[in-house]
Amino acid sequence: MKNRDNKQIKLGIFLMVFSGVFFAATIIIPFFDLPAKTKVVASTTSFILMEVVFWLGGLLVGKELFTRYKQKLDPRNWFKKKNDTESTSD
């Protein structure tokens, strides 16, 4: 299954990005005027849905694309400078 369908890859990427909506909901839910039990259940459900949707998208895009996009979505890599040339400072 090396040659994946383009629609399948686009759907997978969309799901990986869309999982951010559930992540945002997990952060925002505690600020709503709801009972504590409802907040806990809603936040937990949102967090679980975020993970499921992200990994489902990862399965659709395949190992190579999933690894590449996972690195791009990692906040630790957002502000790193990219070196166009191979230079080592020993």
N, CA, C and O of each residue as an XYZ file, in Angstrom:
360
protein
N       0.825     -1.192      0.000
C       0.000      0.000      0.000
C       0.862      1.245      0.000
O       0.565      2.215      0.698
N       1.911      1.219     -0.768
C       2.825      2.350     -0.778
C       2.210      3.556     -1.477
O       2.431      4.690     -1.052
N       1.452      3.334     -2.528
C       0.815      4.435     -3.250
C      -0.577      4.665     -2.675
O      -1.535      3.975     -3.026
N      -0.667      5.636     -1.795
C      -1.950      5.935     -1.153
C      -2.767      6.888     -2.014
O      -2.222      7.705     -2.756
N      -4.073      6.767     -1.899
C      -4.981      7.643     -2.621
C      -4.838      9.067     -2.093
O      -4.739      9.275     -0.883
N      -4.828     10.041     -2.990
C      -4.638     11.442     -2.620
C      -5.746     11.932     -1.688
O      -5.476     12.700     -0.764
N      -6.989     11.499     -1.915
C      -8.101     11.900     -1.044
C      -7.911     11.352      0.366
O      -8.226     12.023      1.350
N      -7.400     10.143      0.456
C      -7.170      9.524      1.751
C      -6.109     10.299      2.525
O      -6.245     10.494      3.733
N      -5.064     10.738      1.849
C      -4.001     11.501      2.497
C      -4.530     12.860      2.942
O      -4.233     13.311      4.048
N      -5.312     13.514      2.085
C      -5.878     14.816      2.460
C      -6.821     14.688      3.642
O      -6.818     15.549      4.522
N      -7.628     13.635      3.683
C      -8.524     13.413      4.819
C      -7.720     13.177      6.088
O      -8.069     13.692      7.150
N      -6.652     12.408      5.985
C      -5.810     12.152      7.144
C      -5.172     13.419      7.686
O      -5.133     13.632      8.898
N      -4.671     14.266      6.783
C      -4.070     15.536      7.210
C      -5.127     16.426      7.845
O      -4.867     17.071      8.861
N      -6.324     16.465      7.251
C      -7.411     17.255      7.820
C      -7.742     16.774      9.230
O      -7.927     17.589     10.133
N      -7.819     15.460      9.426
C      -8.132     14.931     10.755
C      -7.048     15.282     11.768
O      -7.342     15.587     12.924
N      -5.795     15.237     11.328
C      -4.703     15.570     12.246
C      -4.779     17.038     12.658
O      -4.551     17.363     13.823
N      -5.095     17.919     11.726
C      -5.214     19.336     12.046
C      -6.497     19.595     12.847
O      -6.500     20.395     13.782
N      -7.580     18.916     12.474
C      -8.863     19.092     13.149
C      -8.809     18.655     14.610
O      -9.603     19.130     15.422
N      -7.901     17.772     14.952
C      -7.782     17.352     16.349
C      -7.428     18.539     17.248
O      -7.644     18.483     18.458
N      -6.890     19.606     16.666
C      -6.600     20.818     17.421
C      -7.853     21.472     17.976
O      -7.794     22.152     19.001
N      -8.991     21.276     17.311
C     -10.260     21.819     17.818
C     -10.598     21.173     19.155
O     -11.016     21.852     20.093
N     -10.417     19.861     19.238
C     -10.690     19.164     20.498
C      -9.686     19.562     21.571
O     -10.026     19.630     22.752
N      -8.445     19.825     21.158
C      -7.444     20.294     22.119
C      -7.842     21.653     22.687
O      -7.748     21.881     23.893
N      -8.286     22.550     21.813
C      -8.727     23.873     22.259
C      -9.932     23.745     23.186
O     -10.033     24.457     24.186
N     -10.835     22.845     22.854
C     -12.008     22.635     23.705
C     -11.595     22.139     25.084
O     -12.191     22.526     26.089
N     -10.579     21.285     25.136
C     -10.095     20.774     26.423
C      -9.600     21.916     27.302
O      -9.770     21.885     28.521
N      -8.993     22.915     26.689
C      -8.474     24.054     27.453
C      -9.586     25.037     27.822
O      -9.549     25.632     28.899
N     -10.563     25.210     26.952
C     -11.608     26.218     27.160
C     -12.719     25.737     28.086
O     -13.294     26.550     28.811
N     -13.036     24.469     28.087
C     -14.168     23.934     28.860
C     -14.126     24.322     30.341
O     -15.177     24.658     30.887
N     -12.983     24.297     31.020
C     -12.991     24.665     32.446
C     -13.447     26.099     32.730
O     -13.814     26.409     33.863
N     -13.432     26.973     31.731
C     -13.845     28.352     31.944
C     -15.354     28.558     31.798
O     -15.854     29.648     32.078
N     -16.079     27.538     31.367
C     -17.533     27.652     31.245
C     -18.187     27.566     32.619
O     -17.628     26.996     33.556
N     -19.367     28.137     32.718
C     -20.116     28.110     33.978
C     -20.934     26.819     34.027
O     -22.143     26.826     33.794
N     -20.265     25.727     34.330
C     -20.877     24.404     34.393
C     -20.514     23.754     35.722
O     -19.545     24.154     36.367
N     -21.284     22.759     36.129
C     -20.893     22.004     37.338
C     -19.537     21.324     37.140
O     -19.155     20.988     36.019
N     -18.829     21.130     38.229
C     -17.478     20.557     38.161
C     -17.474     19.180     37.506
O     -16.579     18.876     36.717
N     -18.456     18.349     37.818
C     -18.503     17.010     37.237
C     -18.654     17.077     35.715
O     -18.025     16.305     34.991
N     -19.484     17.997     35.239
C     -19.682     18.161     33.801
C     -18.397     18.631     33.133
O     -18.061     18.173     32.041
N     -17.681     19.539     33.780
C     -16.417     20.025     33.226
C     -15.405     18.897     33.095
O     -14.717     18.782     32.081
N     -15.321     18.070     34.123
C     -14.362     16.962     34.108
C     -14.700     15.970     32.995
O     -13.822     15.545     32.244
N     -15.979     15.606     32.896
C     -16.396     14.644     31.878
C     -16.183     15.227     30.478
O     -15.672     14.540     29.594
N     -16.571     16.486     30.273
C     -16.426     17.109     28.949
C     -14.958     17.267     28.567
O     -14.591     17.007     27.421
N     -14.119     17.685     29.500
C     -12.688     17.846     29.207
C     -12.041     16.505     28.889
O     -11.250     16.397     27.952
N     -12.376     15.495     29.663
C     -11.813     14.167     29.429
C     -12.263     13.615     28.080
O     -11.462     13.054     27.333
N     -13.542     13.777     27.773
C     -14.064     13.309     26.496
C     -13.393     14.041     25.340
O     -13.032     13.427     24.337
N     -13.229     15.344     25.481
C     -12.585     16.134     24.437
C     -11.139     15.696     24.238
O     -10.670     15.605     23.103
N     -10.431     15.425     25.328
C      -9.042     14.988     25.235
C      -8.931     13.635     24.536
O      -8.054     13.430     23.697
N      -9.821     12.724     24.887
C      -9.804     11.390     24.270
C     -10.138     11.490     22.789
O      -9.498     10.839     21.962
N     -11.143     12.306     22.446
C     -11.488     12.500     21.039
C     -10.326     13.108     20.256
O     -10.089     12.750     19.102
N      -9.610     14.023     20.889
C      -8.452     14.637     20.231
C      -7.437     13.561     19.857
O      -6.949     13.530     18.727
N      -7.127     12.701     20.780
C      -6.144     11.650     20.519
C      -6.630     10.675     19.447
O      -5.870     10.295     18.557
N      -7.886     10.277     19.535
C      -8.427      9.311     18.577
C      -8.417      9.898     17.165
O      -8.003      9.232     16.216
N      -8.872     11.143     17.027
C      -8.921     11.777     15.711
C      -7.509     11.970     15.153
O      -7.281     11.757     13.962
N      -6.565     12.372     16.001
C      -5.192     12.572     15.542
C      -4.579     11.267     15.046
O      -3.986     11.230     13.968
N      -4.717     10.207     15.819
C      -4.118      8.935     15.425
C      -4.846      8.306     14.245
O      -4.222      7.612     13.442
N      -6.151      8.532     14.121
C      -6.874      8.043     12.954
C      -6.363      8.736     11.694
O      -6.185      8.098     10.656
N      -6.131     10.031     11.788
C      -5.533     10.758     10.669
C      -4.145     10.231     10.359
O      -3.758     10.126      9.195
N      -3.393      9.901     11.403
C      -2.061      9.334     11.200
C      -2.095      8.006     10.477
O      -1.224      7.718      9.657
N      -3.089      7.200     10.775
C      -3.221      5.923     10.079
C      -3.571      6.127      8.607
O      -3.121      5.373      7.745
N      -4.373      7.146      8.325
C      -4.769      7.390      6.939
C      -3.625      7.927      6.086
O      -3.518      7.577      4.910
N      -2.777      8.763      6.652
C      -1.702      9.340      5.839
C      -0.512      8.406      5.691
O       0.264      8.547      4.745
N      -0.355      7.482      6.579
C       0.766      6.561      6.480
C       1.926      6.988      7.363
O       1.963      8.112      7.864
N       2.857      6.091      7.544
C       3.965      6.302      8.464
C       4.859      7.475      8.067
O       5.235      8.278      8.921
N       5.201      7.583      6.796
C       6.145      8.617      6.363
C       5.570     10.015      6.560
O       6.204     10.875      7.173
N       4.358     10.237      6.033
C       3.741     11.552      6.173
C       3.390     11.859      7.620
O       3.528     12.999      8.064
N       2.940     10.854      8.359
C       2.581     11.063      9.754
C       3.785     11.546     10.558
O       3.669     12.477     11.355
N       4.923     10.924     10.355
C       6.134     11.322     11.071
C       6.527     12.750     10.723
O       6.907     13.521     11.604
N       6.438     13.110      9.443
C       6.809     14.452      9.014
C       5.871     15.513      9.600
O       6.334     16.531     10.114
N       4.562     15.281      9.526
C       3.614     16.272     10.045
C       3.598     16.313     11.565
O       3.344     17.366     12.149
N       3.862     15.195     12.208
C       3.930     15.182     13.669
C       5.081     16.069     14.142
O       4.944     16.779     15.138
N       6.212     16.035     13.436
C       7.339     16.896     13.789
C       7.000     18.360     13.558
O       7.418     19.219     14.335
N       6.250     18.660     12.504
C       5.878     20.052     12.226
C       4.860     20.579     13.230
O       4.834     21.779     13.501
N       4.027     19.715     13.784
C       3.016     20.137     14.745
C       3.555     20.204     16.173
O       2.859     20.670     17.075
N       4.774     19.748     16.383
C       5.375     19.776     17.715
C       5.852     21.195     18.033
O       6.714     21.718     17.327
N       5.311     21.831     19.081
C       5.695     23.215     19.400
C       7.185     23.388     19.685
O       7.716     24.486     19.518
N       7.859     22.341     20.105
C       9.292     22.448     20.376
C      10.087     22.711     19.097
O      11.206     23.221     19.165
N       9.531     22.372     17.939
C      10.234     22.547     16.674
C       9.831     23.819     15.928
O      10.387     24.101     14.867
N       8.890     24.586     16.449
C       8.361     25.736     15.732
C       9.386     26.847     15.531
O       9.388     27.493     14.484
N      10.250     27.080     16.503
C      11.145     28.226     16.438
C      12.596     27.841     16.188
O      13.491     28.677     16.303
N      12.827     26.595     15.852
C      14.190     26.174     15.526
C      14.554     26.680     14.149
O      13.741     26.660     13.225
N      15.797     27.138     14.025
C      16.271     27.601     12.722
C      16.640     26.399     11.873
O      17.223     25.428     12.354
N      16.290     26.485     10.612
C      16.621     25.416      9.680
C      17.943     25.741      9.011
O      18.138     26.847      8.508
N      18.838     24.786      9.005
C      20.133     24.956      8.341
C      20.037     24.361      6.949
O      19.762     23.174      6.777
N      20.273     25.220      5.952
C      20.245     24.744      4.564
C      21.516     23.996      4.220
O      21.505     23.102      3.373
N      22.598     24.352      4.864
C      23.867     23.675      4.597
C      24.250     22.842      5.811
O      23.877     23.143      6.945
N      24.978     21.824      5.545
C      25.461     20.966      6.622
C      26.663     21.619      7.283
O      27.761     21.629      6.727
N      26.449     22.158      8.464
C      27.576     22.749      9.196
C      27.547     22.236     10.615
O      26.505     22.248     11.270
N      28.674     21.792     11.079
C      28.761     21.278     12.435
C      29.719     22.162     13.220
O      30.763     22.582     12.719
N      29.345     22.427     14.436
C      30.235     23.213     15.297
C      30.677     22.329     16.458
O      29.964     22.200     17.454
N      31.823     21.737     16.331
C      32.349     20.835     17.358
C      33.236     21.554     18.316
O      33.765     20.943     19.245
